[in-house]
């Protein structure tokens, strides 16, 4: 069964209602072996496209991963990008802002990590935290040096959405293609994964009491995500809602999204000009004589 990445895209102007988006869909694989084979095919194709992307040096690709705790962001990044040349890819994780980062506007710390042309940049969480966790916990705004009057206004979040959309529009005009993935996890599946993290010693480090505390705010997070997806999914920087209860299926969908995005770019290996061809011919003659 073919994966159509557009089936998971939030259309521009669409009001996203997460209750209408499934957290699990029919698997695109029939067995574990089938999953490994299909993912392997995706990774091989992605490796070829990444080499072309690096050589053409025309575009930059920014992949943003968002989701609730235990949604599988780390695993998706690790498995999907396993075949990519590390020289052409950089992963950045964004957690609690540092004191220095809080002295700047909310887009500053992520802007410093944007990929250059020919590169793939991956954000594990991103500037979207500023309209997600900060919206659920507006008390965090006090540390950002903003007046309480400003973030108490009804337009505050709409202005942040506008800043994000303007940034992504600017990036698009300058050659950066932005793809945003929301790993849509159910609350019940999160509970199961948290139990696994407790029961399996090698996963204990992934779990903290704060994770349980945040579960209390699940409905608030869903509303924040709905508002965010609705306001910031555009033609030039779309959001994809990926069902995440089945980790393997989610990875196949994510890899297909990345493949489709790269395939749509107009890329080609650089063609040598006359001067370069003469240089290569001269070098070839020298190497031939060295036999």
One Martini backbone bead per residue (centre of mass of N, CA, C, O) as a GRO file, in nm:
protein
  291
    1UNK     BB    1   0.093   0.038   0.026
    2UNK     BB    2   0.075   0.361  -0.043
    3UNK     BB    3   0.220   0.665   0.051
    4UNK     BB    4   0.042   0.972   0.116
    5UNK     BB    5   0.147   1.265   0.238
    6UNK     BB    6  -0.107   1.453   0.185
    7UNK     BB    7  -0.298   1.306   0.395
    8UNK     BB    8  -0.123   1.469   0.644
    9UNK     BB    9  -0.198   1.750   0.559
   10UNK     BB   10  -0.239   2.081   0.644
   11UNK     BB   11  -0.439   2.297   0.520
   12UNK     BB   12  -0.462   2.600   0.429
   13UNK     BB   13  -0.704   2.736   0.654
   14UNK     BB   14  -0.741   2.502   0.833
   15UNK     BB   15  -0.923   2.360   1.093
   16UNK     BB   16  -0.777   2.198   1.344
   17UNK     BB   17  -0.898   1.870   1.457
   18UNK     BB   18  -0.767   1.622   1.646
   19UNK     BB   19  -1.022   1.437   1.680
   20UNK     BB   20  -1.009   1.386   1.346
   21UNK     BB   21  -0.725   1.272   1.399
   22UNK     BB   22  -0.546   1.002   1.390
   23UNK     BB   23  -0.320   0.787   1.590
   24UNK     BB   24  -0.416   0.548   1.395
   25UNK     BB   25  -0.335   0.330   1.122
   26UNK     BB   26  -0.302   0.141   0.873
   27UNK     BB   27  -0.058  -0.045   0.794
   28UNK     BB   28   0.224  -0.035   0.554
   29UNK     BB   29   0.275  -0.316   0.688
   30UNK     BB   30   0.282  -0.684   0.744
   31UNK     BB   31   0.571  -0.683   0.884
   32UNK     BB   32   0.875  -0.655   1.017
   33UNK     BB   33   1.020  -0.716   0.752
   34UNK     BB   34   0.854  -0.516   0.584
   35UNK     BB   35   0.942  -0.268   0.736
   36UNK     BB   36   1.250  -0.292   0.692
   37UNK     BB   37   1.238  -0.286   0.385
   38UNK     BB   38   1.091  -0.013   0.344
   39UNK     BB   39   1.283   0.161   0.508
   40UNK     BB   40   1.533   0.090   0.343
   41UNK     BB   41   1.431   0.217   0.080
   42UNK     BB   42   1.401   0.502   0.191
   43UNK     BB   43   1.696   0.542   0.284
   44UNK     BB   44   1.828   0.501   0.007
   45UNK     BB   45   1.677   0.734  -0.135
   46UNK     BB   46   1.763   0.955   0.066
   47UNK     BB   47   2.067   0.934   0.018
   48UNK     BB   48   2.061   1.020  -0.281
   49UNK     BB   49   1.917   1.297  -0.237
   50UNK     BB   50   2.125   1.414  -0.038
   51UNK     BB   51   2.362   1.421  -0.234
   52UNK     BB   52   2.225   1.611  -0.435
   53UNK     BB   53   2.165   1.839  -0.235
   54UNK     BB   54   2.464   1.891  -0.164
   55UNK     BB   55   2.576   1.939  -0.456
   56UNK     BB   56   2.380   2.168  -0.556
   57UNK     BB   57   2.351   2.403  -0.342
   58UNK     BB   58   2.040   2.548  -0.331
   59UNK     BB   59   1.920   2.419  -0.075
   60UNK     BB   60   1.732   2.401   0.226
   61UNK     BB   61   1.646   2.173   0.501
   62UNK     BB   62   1.367   2.186   0.733
   63UNK     BB   63   1.305   1.983   1.021
   64UNK     BB   64   1.012   1.958   1.226
   65UNK     BB   65   0.961   1.835   1.564
   66UNK     BB   66   0.651   1.753   1.722
   67UNK     BB   67   0.533   1.665   2.059
   68UNK     BB   68   0.466   1.474   2.289
   69UNK     BB   69   0.563   1.291   2.522
   70UNK     BB   70   0.658   0.990   2.363
   71UNK     BB   71   0.602   1.023   2.040
   72UNK     BB   72   0.898   0.973   1.872
   73UNK     BB   73   1.119   1.176   1.780
   74UNK     BB   74   1.393   1.036   1.817
   75UNK     BB   75   1.327   0.777   1.652
   76UNK     BB   76   1.259   0.910   1.383
   77UNK     BB   77   1.530   1.045   1.338
   78UNK     BB   78   1.716   0.796   1.367
   79UNK     BB   79   1.582   0.610   1.144
   80UNK     BB   80   1.538   0.798   0.894
   81UNK     BB   81   1.853   0.931   0.916
   82UNK     BB   82   2.064   0.683   0.905
   83UNK     BB   83   2.164   0.729   0.580
   84UNK     BB   84   2.285   1.000   0.634
   85UNK     BB   85   2.519   1.226   0.589
   86UNK     BB   86   2.660   1.401   0.848
   87UNK     BB   87   2.772   1.645   0.670
   88UNK     BB   88   2.444   1.707   0.577
   89UNK     BB   89   2.365   1.700   0.901
   90UNK     BB   90   2.161   1.859   1.169
   91UNK     BB   91   2.090   1.833   1.517
   92UNK     BB   92   1.841   2.012   1.717
   93UNK     BB   93   1.781   2.077   2.060
   94UNK     BB   94   1.495   2.214   2.250
   95UNK     BB   95   1.469   2.350   2.555
   96UNK     BB   96   1.533   2.523   2.802
   97UNK     BB   97   1.609   2.833   2.822
   98UNK     BB   98   1.854   3.039   2.850
   99UNK     BB   99   1.963   3.332   2.966
  100UNK     BB  100   2.057   3.434   2.690
  101UNK     BB  101   1.799   3.363   2.524
  102UNK     BB  102   1.603   3.548   2.703
  103UNK     BB  103   1.742   3.823   2.583
  104UNK     BB  104   1.578   3.742   2.339
  105UNK     BB  105   1.398   3.665   2.104
  106UNK     BB  106   1.211   3.373   2.036
  107UNK     BB  107   1.385   3.321   1.748
  108UNK     BB  108   1.696   3.325   1.797
  109UNK     BB  109   1.799   3.032   1.881
  110UNK     BB  110   1.703   2.898   1.605
  111UNK     BB  111   1.834   3.078   1.389
  112UNK     BB  112   2.131   2.982   1.461
  113UNK     BB  113   2.040   2.668   1.339
  114UNK     BB  114   2.018   2.702   1.055
  115UNK     BB  115   2.047   2.583   0.750
  116UNK     BB  116   2.238   2.545   0.489
  117UNK     BB  117   2.317   2.502   0.189
  118UNK     BB  118   2.290   2.146   0.141
  119UNK     BB  119   2.129   2.109   0.404
  120UNK     BB  120   2.008   1.933   0.699
  121UNK     BB  121   1.772   2.040   0.934
  122UNK     BB  122   1.700   1.941   1.279
  123UNK     BB  123   1.416   1.987   1.493
  124UNK     BB  124   1.387   1.915   1.836
  125UNK     BB  125   1.206   2.111   1.852
  126UNK     BB  126   1.112   2.472   1.883
  127UNK     BB  127   0.960   2.775   1.835
  128UNK     BB  128   0.680   2.632   1.901
  129UNK     BB  129   0.700   2.636   2.212
  130UNK     BB  130   0.597   2.948   2.223
  131UNK     BB  131   0.283   2.824   2.138
  132UNK     BB  132   0.262   2.592   2.361
  133UNK     BB  133   0.391   2.571   2.649
  134UNK     BB  134   0.354   2.883   2.692
  135UNK     BB  135   0.046   2.879   2.662
  136UNK     BB  136  -0.007   2.677   2.895
  137UNK     BB  137   0.246   2.851   3.046
  138UNK     BB  138   0.242   3.188   3.083
  139UNK     BB  139   0.452   3.229   3.320
  140UNK     BB  140   0.710   3.209   3.130
  141UNK     BB  141   0.705   3.513   3.029
  142UNK     BB  142   0.851   3.656   3.263
  143UNK     BB  143   1.150   3.563   3.160
  144UNK     BB  144   1.122   3.753   2.876
  145UNK     BB  145   1.068   4.069   2.943
  146UNK     BB  146   0.758   4.096   2.944
  147UNK     BB  147   0.481   4.245   2.970
  148UNK     BB  148   0.177   4.171   3.105
  149UNK     BB  149   0.011   4.335   2.901
  150UNK     BB  150   0.103   4.200   2.636
  151UNK     BB  151   0.027   3.887   2.723
  152UNK     BB  152  -0.287   3.976   2.780
  153UNK     BB  153  -0.351   4.000   2.498
  154UNK     BB  154  -0.535   3.865   2.238
  155UNK     BB  155  -0.296   3.915   2.010
  156UNK     BB  156  -0.035   3.771   2.099
  157UNK     BB  157  -0.050   3.491   1.948
  158UNK     BB  158  -0.102   3.602   1.665
  159UNK     BB  159   0.177   3.750   1.652
  160UNK     BB  160   0.346   3.494   1.674
  161UNK     BB  161   0.243   3.358   1.425
  162UNK     BB  162   0.330   3.585   1.231
  163UNK     BB  163   0.631   3.561   1.286
  164UNK     BB  164   0.659   3.270   1.185
  165UNK     BB  165   0.544   3.302   0.899
  166UNK     BB  166   0.748   3.520   0.813
  167UNK     BB  167   0.998   3.351   0.847
  168UNK     BB  168   0.917   3.115   0.651
  169UNK     BB  169   0.892   3.300   0.407
  170UNK     BB  170   1.180   3.401   0.404
  171UNK     BB  171   1.314   3.125   0.372
  172UNK     BB  172   1.181   3.046   0.106
  173UNK     BB  173   1.293   3.288  -0.064
  174UNK     BB  174   1.601   3.170   0.033
  175UNK     BB  175   1.582   2.826   0.001
  176UNK     BB  176   1.404   2.722   0.243
  177UNK     BB  177   1.267   2.415   0.340
  178UNK     BB  178   0.970   2.355   0.535
  179UNK     BB  179   0.905   2.082   0.766
  180UNK     BB  180   0.618   1.978   0.968
  181UNK     BB  181   0.596   1.751   1.254
  182UNK     BB  182   0.317   1.592   1.407
  183UNK     BB  183   0.307   1.368   1.667
  184UNK     BB  184   0.013   1.176   1.709
  185UNK     BB  185  -0.076   1.112   2.036
  186UNK     BB  186  -0.212   0.925   2.271
  187UNK     BB  187  -0.276   0.912   2.602
  188UNK     BB  188  -0.262   0.603   2.633
  189UNK     BB  189   0.011   0.557   2.489
  190UNK     BB  190   0.173   0.729   2.681
  191UNK     BB  191   0.123   0.561   2.932
  192UNK     BB  192   0.265   0.304   2.826
  193UNK     BB  193   0.546   0.438   2.777
  194UNK     BB  194   0.595   0.522   3.066
  195UNK     BB  195   0.592   0.236   3.184
  196UNK     BB  196   0.835   0.138   3.019
  197UNK     BB  197   1.037   0.345   3.145
  198UNK     BB  198   1.010   0.214   3.427
  199UNK     BB  199   1.052  -0.106   3.364
  200UNK     BB  200   1.305  -0.012   3.192
  201UNK     BB  201   1.618   0.064   3.284
  202UNK     BB  202   1.722   0.192   2.997
  203UNK     BB  203   1.460   0.418   3.034
  204UNK     BB  204   1.466   0.589   3.299
  205UNK     BB  205   1.603   0.859   3.190
  206UNK     BB  206   1.327   0.950   3.029
  207UNK     BB  207   1.205   0.992   3.322
  208UNK     BB  208   0.970   1.215   3.495
  209UNK     BB  209   0.755   1.386   3.698
  210UNK     BB  210   0.685   1.608   3.487
  211UNK     BB  211   0.537   1.422   3.291
  212UNK     BB  212   0.290   1.379   3.472
  213UNK     BB  213   0.211   1.674   3.512
  214UNK     BB  214   0.149   1.733   3.201
  215UNK     BB  215  -0.103   1.544   3.169
  216UNK     BB  216  -0.309   1.749   3.296
  217UNK     BB  217  -0.276   1.936   3.012
  218UNK     BB  218  -0.379   1.798   2.756
  219UNK     BB  219  -0.619   1.976   2.652
  220UNK     BB  220  -0.443   2.232   2.626
  221UNK     BB  221  -0.247   2.121   2.415
  222UNK     BB  222  -0.452   2.057   2.194
  223UNK     BB  223  -0.544   2.351   2.157
  224UNK     BB  224  -0.265   2.465   2.089
  225UNK     BB  225  -0.219   2.289   1.839
  226UNK     BB  226  -0.465   2.372   1.677
  227UNK     BB  227  -0.394   2.672   1.657
  228UNK     BB  228  -0.115   2.634   1.528
  229UNK     BB  229  -0.185   2.468   1.275
  230UNK     BB  230  -0.394   2.671   1.160
  231UNK     BB  231  -0.190   2.932   1.151
  232UNK     BB  232   0.100   2.769   1.018
  233UNK     BB  233  -0.016   2.629   0.766
  234UNK     BB  234   0.151   2.628   0.455
  235UNK     BB  235   0.269   2.603   0.141
  236UNK     BB  236   0.582   2.663   0.236
  237UNK     BB  237   0.495   2.539   0.553
  238UNK     BB  238   0.394   2.248   0.636
  239UNK     BB  239   0.178   2.043   0.808
  240UNK     BB  240   0.206   1.717   0.974
  241UNK     BB  241  -0.015   1.456   1.073
  242UNK     BB  242   0.118   1.188   1.260
  243UNK     BB  243   0.059   0.882   1.344
  244UNK     BB  244   0.207   0.755   1.674
  245UNK     BB  245   0.124   0.472   1.801
  246UNK     BB  246   0.290   0.366   1.551
  247UNK     BB  247   0.615   0.381   1.506
  248UNK     BB  248   0.669   0.246   1.232
  249UNK     BB  249   0.457   0.396   1.069
  250UNK     BB  250   0.560   0.682   1.129
  251UNK     BB  251   0.839   0.644   0.989
  252UNK     BB  252   0.728   0.593   0.706
  253UNK     BB  253   0.581   0.861   0.675
  254UNK     BB  254   0.817   1.052   0.724
  255UNK     BB  255   1.001   0.947   0.497
  256UNK     BB  256   0.800   1.020   0.270
  257UNK     BB  257   0.793   1.323   0.319
  258UNK     BB  258   1.093   1.374   0.266
  259UNK     BB  259   1.107   1.254  -0.016
  260UNK     BB  260   0.895   1.439  -0.149
  261UNK     BB  261   1.036   1.705  -0.092
  262UNK     BB  262   1.304   1.646  -0.246
  263UNK     BB  263   1.175   1.562  -0.524
  264UNK     BB  264   1.049   1.862  -0.578
  265UNK     BB  265   1.321   1.957  -0.627
  266UNK     BB  266   1.545   2.149  -0.829
  267UNK     BB  267   1.795   1.921  -0.899
  268UNK     BB  268   2.159   1.917  -0.971
  269UNK     BB  269   2.444   1.843  -1.090
  270UNK     BB  270   2.718   1.991  -1.148
  271UNK     BB  271   2.842   2.156  -1.435
  272UNK     BB  272   3.110   2.179  -1.614
  273UNK     BB  273   3.304   2.391  -1.749
  274UNK     BB  274   3.547   2.447  -1.974
  275UNK     BB  275   3.771   2.489  -1.766
  276UNK     BB  276   3.713   2.233  -1.598
  277UNK     BB  277   3.749   2.024  -1.828
  278UNK     BB  278   4.046   2.091  -1.883
  279UNK     BB  279   4.146   2.023  -1.602
  280UNK     BB  280   4.052   1.724  -1.599
  281UNK     BB  281   4.213   1.636  -1.847
  282UNK     BB  282   4.491   1.700  -1.728
  283UNK     BB  283   4.470   1.514  -1.479
  284UNK     BB  284   4.424   1.250  -1.634
  285UNK     BB  285   4.698   1.245  -1.778
  286UNK     BB  286   4.871   1.232  -1.524
  287UNK     BB  287   4.748   0.966  -1.411
  288UNK     BB  288   4.815   0.788  -1.658
  289UNK     BB  289   5.137   0.824  -1.636
  290UNK     BB  290   5.148   0.678  -1.333
  291UNK     BB  291   5.157   0.362  -1.408
   0.00000   0.00000   0.00000
